[in-house]
Amino acid sequence: MSAKPFLAARIEDAIDAQVERFLRNVLRWREKVIPYTGYGSEGGARILARIVLAPRWSRTAIGKDIGRMLKRRGWRNFFTTPVSRTAVTIRLGERVVETTTARGGYVDVRVSDHGLPPGWHSALVWTAGSKRTELPVQIIGNDITVGIVSDIDDTVISTSLPRPFIAAWNSFIITEAAREAVPGMAQLYEHLQQRFPGAPVFYVSTGAWNTHPFLRRFLRRHGYPDGAMLLTDWGPTNTGWFRSGLEHKQESLDLLAAEFPQIRWILVGDDGQHDPAIYAAFAERCQCAVLAVAIRQLTPGQQFLTHGSFSSIDEGDADAAPELPMIAAPTGYGLIRGLDRYFPRPD
C-alpha cells in the first residue's frame, strides 16, 4: 500500500497551503485559536482546538453579541482557512505541553499530570502568531460511575439529516434563531444529572467541527448542560473521500469506555439514523459498560425527511441486546417517564 495520503487529501492540502500563503502575505490575516471543550480524568485530559487564519478585526462570538449571531447564516461556519503543521503551546494546570497542528489545523493532545481536581477548569492555547485563548476543560472525578452520551442531530436539535438538500439548507442557509430544540430533551439531561449527581454529558455527533461554536451557543440557549462535543471533519481523509459517521461514533464510544472504565453509560440517540444499532453493538463489545439506552422516536414525516423512508432504518435492531434497558419515546418527557421505571428515586 502507498504511504501517501489519499489523492483528495493531497489536493485539499495543496489548496489550503496556497490560500494560507495568500491570506498571510497579502491580506495580513493572523492565526486564531478556535477553542473546543476539553475533558479528562484526574490523571490526564484531552485538549481539543483548531488553528485557523482570521482577519484582524474578527471576533469570537461564543457568549458575546448573541443577537447578532442568531441572525447569522450557517454557511459562515464553513469558510475557514486551517493552519496545518504549526507549533502550538498548551497550558493546563501545572503542565505546559508543546504540539503541532494536524491536517485541517486540528489540535488533539493529551496532557497528563495536570494536578487539577474534579470540576471545570480552563486551559490556555496559543501559537507564535495568535493570542492566548482559554478553553473549558471538565475534569471528571474517579468516583463518578454514571455518564451520559448524547447524539445531537434530531436528538437535541431538529436537523433532518443526512438527506443532502435538507442538510445543506439547515447547515448553510437558515439562521441560528430558526433552529429548533427537541421538546423535553434538556429537561431529560437535567433530570438524569439530578438522579446521578456529577454525571458528565458528552455530545457525540457526525456533525462538522465547523459547527462547534453554533452548537455550543444553541445548547446554552436551550438549557442543555455543558459537556465536551466529539464531532468530525467533513473533508477528505488520508484514506478516502469522506469520513465514516458510523465509524466516528463507534470509535468515540470505545474511546470514552477506555478513558473512563469506572463509568457506566446512559446512551441517548434517535431512530432516524443508526443510533440503536451503534449503541447495541457498543453494549455487546463493552460488557457492563452500558446502563441504559434512550431513543427518541421520529415521526413518519421526520423519518422520510431524514432517510427517505417512513419507518426507522434500524427497526428491529434494539433486539440485538435483549437484556439492555432500551426506552423509546417521541420526546424527552416520555423518555424521562420510561427511564424512571428503570431508575426509581430512592425513598
Wavefront OBJ file of the C-alpha trace (Angstrom):
o trace
v 0.000 0.000 0.000
v 1.163 3.564 -0.732
v 2.308 5.634 2.232
v 0.963 8.792 0.568
v -2.369 10.230 1.726
v -5.413 9.781 -0.493
v -5.415 11.959 -3.645
v -8.311 14.148 -2.459
v -6.498 14.857 0.814
v -3.332 15.880 -1.080
v -5.363 18.204 -3.317
v -7.098 19.733 -0.296
v -3.751 20.265 1.468
v -2.264 21.943 -1.613
v -5.225 24.313 -1.948
v -5.144 25.131 1.771
v -1.437 25.932 1.552
v -1.945 28.331 -1.356
v -4.871 30.079 0.335
v -2.949 30.312 3.615
v 0.035 31.883 1.854
v -2.185 34.488 0.167
v -4.061 35.397 3.340
v -0.847 35.694 5.377
v 1.288 37.601 2.899
v -1.265 39.720 1.049
v -4.180 40.311 3.408
v -2.106 40.022 6.592
v -4.507 37.681 8.310
v -3.329 36.282 11.625
v -3.583 32.973 13.406
v -6.582 32.421 15.671
v -7.404 29.646 18.133
v -10.894 28.175 17.942
v -11.432 26.551 21.352
v -13.355 23.319 21.814
v -14.405 21.846 25.150
v -11.796 19.530 26.649
v -12.300 16.744 29.132
v -10.391 14.226 31.166
v -9.755 12.460 34.429
v -7.651 13.358 37.444
v -4.707 11.685 35.720
v -4.893 13.330 32.297
v -7.031 15.449 29.986
v -7.750 15.698 26.288
v -7.380 19.196 24.796
v -9.226 19.940 21.557
v -8.899 23.075 19.424
v -8.311 24.302 15.895
v -5.915 26.886 14.492
v -7.211 28.953 11.567
v -6.416 32.243 9.863
v -8.720 35.172 10.507
v -8.765 38.896 9.682
v -7.518 41.128 12.472
v -10.989 42.561 13.071
v -12.664 39.178 13.593
v -14.235 38.476 16.963
v -15.004 35.321 18.899
v -18.768 35.134 19.306
v -19.222 32.469 21.962
v -21.298 34.076 24.676
v -20.977 37.568 23.124
v -23.283 39.606 20.894
v -25.828 36.783 20.832
v -28.429 38.856 18.977
v -26.068 39.351 16.049
v -25.069 35.702 16.000
v -28.670 34.462 15.972
v -29.203 36.281 12.677
v -26.122 34.758 11.075
v -26.486 32.224 8.258
v -24.927 28.809 8.790
v -22.665 28.981 5.723
v -20.305 31.310 7.599
v -19.297 28.414 9.881
v -17.707 26.561 6.957
v -15.495 29.246 5.429
v -12.254 28.833 7.349
v -8.621 28.547 6.398
v -6.852 25.982 8.602
v -3.211 26.275 9.627
v -1.540 22.879 9.451
v 1.830 21.847 10.864
v 2.272 24.885 13.088
v 3.621 24.832 16.649
v 1.069 25.123 19.466
v 1.590 25.632 23.193
v -0.916 24.392 25.783
v -1.002 25.194 29.485
v -3.279 23.144 31.737
v -2.843 23.349 35.482
v 0.789 22.558 36.288
v 1.705 21.332 32.806
v 2.872 23.102 29.661
v 2.841 20.974 26.507
v 4.150 21.667 23.006
v 2.467 20.091 19.979
v 1.855 20.639 16.274
v -1.415 21.027 14.402
v -2.560 18.139 12.225
v -4.260 18.264 8.822
v -7.069 20.798 8.915
v -5.397 22.775 11.691
v -6.708 20.494 14.442
v -5.193 20.129 17.900
v -5.928 16.897 19.774
v -3.442 16.251 22.547
v -3.336 14.525 25.941
v -1.998 16.411 28.934
v -1.038 14.160 31.834
v -0.204 15.071 35.438
v -2.068 18.375 35.285
v -2.690 18.373 39.033
v -6.270 19.662 38.776
v -9.149 18.456 40.981
v -12.532 17.374 39.552
v -14.649 20.190 38.139
v -14.491 22.782 35.373
v -11.172 24.454 34.621
v -9.549 26.477 31.853
v -6.632 25.674 29.606
v -4.626 28.221 27.641
v -3.799 27.551 23.985
v -1.695 29.746 21.727
v 0.688 29.868 18.778
v 3.517 32.243 17.967
v 1.121 34.319 15.858
v -2.076 34.151 17.922
v -3.462 35.471 21.177
v -3.674 33.217 24.207
v -7.131 31.667 24.194
v -8.940 29.998 27.075
v -10.875 26.796 26.542
v -13.028 24.969 29.098
v -11.902 21.593 30.399
v -14.034 19.254 32.501
v -12.091 17.034 34.883
v -14.219 14.039 35.887
v -13.616 12.559 39.320
v -12.587 8.954 39.779
v -15.666 8.442 41.971
v -18.113 9.216 39.132
v -19.741 5.972 37.963
v -22.509 7.157 35.588
v -22.159 9.252 32.443
v -24.394 10.373 29.567
v -23.615 10.183 25.858
v -25.954 12.128 23.585
v -26.319 12.317 19.849
v -27.051 15.833 18.539
v -28.824 15.743 15.171
v -32.539 15.003 15.675
v -31.866 14.125 19.314
v -31.327 17.547 20.857
v -31.761 19.687 17.739
v -34.129 19.133 14.805
v -31.979 18.844 11.682
v -33.492 16.187 9.388
v -30.024 14.937 8.492
v -28.487 13.327 6.464
v -30.710 13.996 3.401
v -28.309 16.110 1.261
v -30.527 19.056 0.260
v -32.200 19.341 3.672
v -28.851 19.039 5.428
v -27.420 21.776 3.209
v -30.429 24.026 3.898
v -30.168 23.511 7.665
v -26.392 23.864 7.774
v -25.807 26.712 5.325
v -28.957 28.792 4.748
v -31.248 29.211 7.748
v -30.256 31.417 10.676
v -29.306 30.168 14.125
v -32.506 31.575 15.625
v -34.566 29.312 13.330
v -33.064 26.090 14.673
v -35.445 24.209 16.972
v -34.728 22.169 20.096
v -36.363 18.758 20.541
v -39.050 19.073 23.253
v -38.082 17.790 26.682
v -34.510 16.753 25.927
v -32.845 19.472 28.007
v -35.169 18.513 30.865
v -34.150 14.865 30.403
v -30.466 15.628 30.937
v -31.234 17.861 33.922
v -33.343 15.042 35.365
v -30.571 12.490 34.866
v -27.948 14.733 36.443
v -30.194 15.204 39.466
v -30.614 11.441 39.690
v -26.879 10.818 39.178
v -25.002 13.832 40.624
v -21.805 14.660 38.793
v -22.691 12.621 35.681
v -20.844 14.191 32.725
v -22.514 14.688 29.354
v -20.693 14.008 26.085
v -22.247 15.069 22.793
v -21.144 12.676 20.025
v -22.203 13.582 16.500
v -21.264 13.183 12.849
v -21.600 16.963 12.533
v -18.623 19.041 11.408
v -16.233 20.730 13.832
v -17.051 23.959 11.990
v -20.442 23.975 13.713
v -19.000 23.721 17.249
v -19.411 27.443 18.143
v -23.019 27.427 16.915
v -23.823 24.181 18.729
v -22.331 25.472 21.963
v -24.471 28.631 21.756
v -27.548 26.551 20.885
v -27.097 24.165 23.823
v -26.612 27.002 26.278
v -29.569 28.977 24.932
v -31.900 25.996 25.308
v -30.739 24.913 28.760
v -28.647 21.844 27.911
v -25.781 21.021 30.285
v -22.247 21.874 29.255
v -20.151 18.998 28.004
v -17.468 18.064 25.519
v -18.529 17.635 21.897
v -16.894 14.926 19.806
v -17.504 15.983 16.209
v -15.742 15.197 12.936
v -14.367 16.825 9.795
v -16.423 16.563 6.622
v -13.431 16.801 4.267
v -11.302 14.095 2.641
v -9.227 11.791 4.825
v -5.878 10.086 4.302
v -7.739 7.018 3.027
v -10.889 8.226 1.233
v -13.182 10.996 0.056
v -15.259 11.245 3.239
v -15.135 10.173 6.866
v -17.488 7.455 8.049
v -20.013 8.822 10.525
v -20.721 5.302 11.752
v -17.056 4.632 12.477
v -16.676 8.031 14.157
v -19.442 7.260 16.647
v -18.153 3.748 17.300
v -14.601 4.970 17.881
v -15.793 7.806 20.145
v -17.779 5.397 22.326
v -14.869 2.951 22.555
v -12.524 5.790 23.497
v -14.803 7.021 26.282
v -15.122 3.483 27.644
v -11.331 3.130 27.702
v -10.745 6.556 29.261
v -13.357 6.111 32.000
v -13.504 2.375 32.806
v -15.409 3.030 36.044
v -18.319 4.748 34.260
v -21.480 3.056 33.011
v -23.177 4.986 30.240
v -26.717 6.124 29.519
v -26.765 6.422 25.725
v -29.265 8.832 24.148
v -29.991 8.997 20.429
v -32.763 8.798 17.840
v -34.099 6.203 15.441
v -33.639 8.332 12.315
v -30.120 7.095 11.630
v -28.212 4.171 13.158
v -28.084 5.044 16.862
v -29.988 1.949 18.112
v -27.640 -0.388 16.210
v -24.498 1.548 17.203
v -25.481 1.546 20.870
v -26.473 -2.126 20.889
v -23.158 -3.093 19.266
v -21.242 -0.985 21.793
v -23.079 -2.668 24.679
v -22.148 -6.057 23.241
v -18.474 -5.082 22.802
v -18.121 -3.471 26.227
v -19.880 -5.776 28.649
v -21.415 -3.947 31.642
v -20.406 -0.509 30.243
v -23.978 0.490 29.320
v -26.615 1.263 31.915
v -29.491 2.068 29.534
v -30.322 3.326 26.043
v -32.881 6.082 25.426
v -34.072 6.532 21.835
v -36.081 9.497 20.630
v -38.637 8.279 18.093
v -39.056 10.369 14.961
v -42.457 10.782 13.349
v -43.027 9.098 9.945
v -42.648 12.510 8.302
v -39.352 13.149 10.070
v -38.165 9.653 9.135
v -38.878 10.376 5.478
v -37.025 13.700 5.572
v -34.083 12.014 7.284
v -33.537 8.983 5.052
v -36.397 8.696 2.550
v -38.427 6.003 4.317
v -41.434 6.328 6.630
v -40.038 3.805 9.124
v -36.850 3.561 11.155
v -33.868 2.290 9.155
v -32.743 0.366 12.260
v -36.141 -1.106 13.061
v -35.616 -4.332 14.997
v -32.001 -3.627 15.962
v -32.996 -2.989 19.566
v -33.317 -6.755 19.904
v -29.549 -7.093 19.345
v -29.048 -6.619 23.098
v -32.179 -8.124 24.691
v -31.032 -7.638 28.299
v -30.203 -3.964 27.780
v -32.840 -1.489 29.042
v -33.891 0.374 25.892
v -36.529 3.087 26.251
v -38.145 4.817 23.283
v -40.416 7.874 23.161
v -41.029 10.796 20.775
v -39.978 13.479 23.300
v -37.640 13.909 26.210
v -40.612 13.975 28.560
v -41.583 10.471 27.501
v -38.007 9.290 27.944
v -37.974 10.688 31.482
v -41.032 8.620 32.356
v -39.537 5.498 30.766
v -36.159 5.864 32.484
v -37.832 6.487 35.850
v -39.315 2.978 35.647
v -35.772 1.598 35.475
v -34.189 4.052 37.892
v -36.813 4.850 40.524
v -35.832 7.509 43.026
v -34.841 6.080 46.416
v -37.390 6.585 49.172
l 1 2 3 4 5 6 7 8 9 10 11 12 13 14 15 16 17 18 19 20 21 22 23 24 25 26 27 28 29 30 31 32 33 34 35 36 37 38 39 40 41 42 43 44 45 46 47 48 49 50 51 52 53 54 55 56 57 58 59 60 61 62 63 64 65 66 67 68 69 70 71 72 73 74 75 76 77 78 79 80 81 82 83 84 85 86 87 88 89 90 91 92 93 94 95 96 97 98 99 100 101 102 103 104 105 106 107 108 109 110 111 112 113 114 115 116 117 118 119 120 121 122 123 124 125 126 127 128 129 130 131 132 133 134 135 136 137 138 139 140 141 142 143 144 145 146 147 148 149 150 151 152 153 154 155 156 157 158 159 160 161 162 163 164 165 166 167 168 169 170 171 172 173 174 175 176 177 178 179 180 181 182 183 184 185 186 187 188 189 190 191 192 193 194 195 196 197 198 199 200 201 202 203 204 205 206 207 208 209 210 211 212 213 214 215 216 217 218 219 220 221 222 223 224 225 226 227 228 229 230 231 232 233 234 235 236 237 238 239 240 241 242 243 244 245 246 247 248 249 250 251 252 253 254 255 256 257 258 259 260 261 262 263 264 265 266 267 268 269 270 271 272 273 274 275 276 277 278 279 280 281 282 283 284 285 286 287 288 289 290 291 292 293 294 295 296 297 298 299 300 301 302 303 304 305 306 307 308 309 310 311 312 313 314 315 316 317 318 319 320 321 322 323 324 325 326 327 328 329 330 331 332 333 334 335 336 337 338 339 340 341 342 343 344 345 346 347
